[in-house]
C-alpha cells in the first residue's frame, strides 16, 4: 500500500464489532491504519440487562412512554460502553446510526443513511455480517444485506449528499456467525467457509478488555473468556496459532504473482510437533469478576 488503509467495521448491535473483529481492528490501529466503526441499532431492546432480561421476568412491563424513556436511557449506557471498548482497542472514530433493533429491515432510509456514511468515511475495506448468517430474519444477516445495498448505492450520487461517490476495495464478512457448526435447518444449507484468518494472539488482552466493557450485554467476565477460547481459539487452531478471527472474503482478488503469505512459508518449514505448541498457547485471563463462574484454569 502507498499509504494507510481505511477500515470500517459495521455491526448490527453495539457488541458485534468487538466480538467479531476486535483483534483485527486493534492490529490495524497499531499499524497506523485509520479504523472506524458503525453501529446500526441502539441494541437496547434485545441486548440490554435492564430491558430484555429484567422485563422478561416481570408480570407486566411499564407503560409505553416509560418504557421508551428507559430504552433511550439504556441506549446511552450502551453507547458509552462502545466508546470505552473502542478506546481500549485504540479506535477513535465511532458512528451510531441509532435505529431500533425491534424489526431490522433493509429499508430505503437505513440504506441511504449507511451509503452516505460510506461516502463520508470512504473506507478501502469494510468488515460486516455475512448476508446468509443464521435464519431468514436474523438481524446480522439483514445487516449484511443492508451493507451490500449501501455499498452499491455509495458508488453513485444521491441528492442531498455532497460527498462524491465511493467504491470499496474489499469486503470481509465476519466468520463467527457465517460458518458455524450446523445445528438447525438454517445451518444445514452451509457450504460457507472462512478463507481469511487474522492471528490475534498478541492482542487478545485488548479484545478481552473490550468485551469486558460491554457490561449491559452480559459479555464481561466469564462469557468473554469462554468466547475467546471457544470461537477465537477454534479459529486459531484452524490457522495454526493460538487465537484468530475468521472472515469470508467477498471478492476474488487479482495479483501479478501468486499470493503466498509469509505465514504459509514459515509454517511449511515447521514439523507437526513444532506447529502444535503454537496453537496450544492458552491466554491467562487473570482474575475473573465475582460470580463469573469459578477460578481460572490455564494450561
C-alpha positions, 0 to 999 in steps of 0.5 A, a space after each residue: 500500500 502507498 499509504 494507510 488503509 481505511 477500515 470500517 467495521 459495521 455491526 448490527 448491535 453495539 457488541 458485534 464489532 468487538 466480538 467479531 473483529 476486535 483483534 483485527 481492528 486493534 492490529 490495524 490501529 497499531 499499524 497506523 491504519 485509520 479504523 472506524 466503526 458503525 453501529 446500526 441499532 441502539 441494541 437496547 431492546 434485545 441486548 440490554 440487562 435492564 430491558 430484555 432480561 429484567 422485563 422478561 421476568 416481570 408480570 407486566 412491563 411499564 407503560 409505553 412512554 416509560 418504557 421508551 424513556 428507559 430504552 433511550 436511557 439504556 441506549 446511552 449506557 450502551 453507547 458509552 460502553 462502545 466508546 470505552 471498548 473502542 478506546 481500549 482497542 485504540 479506535 477513535 472514530 465511532 458512528 451510531 446510526 441509532 435505529 431500533 433493533 425491534 424489526 431490522 429491515 433493509 429499508 430505503 432510509 437505513 440504506 441511504 443513511 449507511 451509503 452516505 456514511 460510506 461516502 463520508 468515511 470512504 473506507 478501502 475495506 469494510 468488515 460486516 455480517 455475512 448476508 446468509 448468517 443464521 435464519 431468514 430474519 436474523 438481524 446480522 444477516 439483514 445487516 449484511 444485506 443492508 451493507 451490500 445495498 449501501 455499498 452499491 448505492 455509495 458508488 453513485 450520487 444521491 441528492 442531498 449528499 455532497 460527498 462524491 461517490 465511493 467504491 470499496 476495495 474489499 469486503 470481509 464478512 465476519 466468520 463467527 456467525 457465517 460458518 458455524 457448526 450446523 445445528 438447525 435447518 438454517 445451518 444445514 444449507 452451509 457450504 460457507 467457509 472462512 478463507 481469511 484468518 487474522 492471528 490475534 494472539 498478541 492482542 487478545 488482552 485488548 479484545 478481552 478488555 473490550 468485551 469486558 466493557 460491554 457490561 449491559 450485554 452480559 459479555 464481561 467476565 466469564 462469557 468473554 473468556 469462554 468466547 475467546 477460547 471457544 470461537 477465537 481459539 477454534 479459529 486459531 487452531 484452524 490457522 495454526 496459532 493460538 487465537 484468530 478471527 475468521 472472515 469470508 472474503 467477498 471478492 476474488 482478488 487479482 495479483 501479478 504473482 501468486 499470493 503466498 503469505 509469509 505465514 504459509 512459508 514459515 509454517 511449511 518449514 515447521 514439523 507437526 510437533 513444532 506447529 502444535 505448541 503454537 496453537 496450544 498457547 492458552 491466554 491467562 485471563 487473570 482474575 475473573 469478576 465475582 460470580 463469573 463462574 469459578 477460578 481460572 484454569 490455564 494450561 
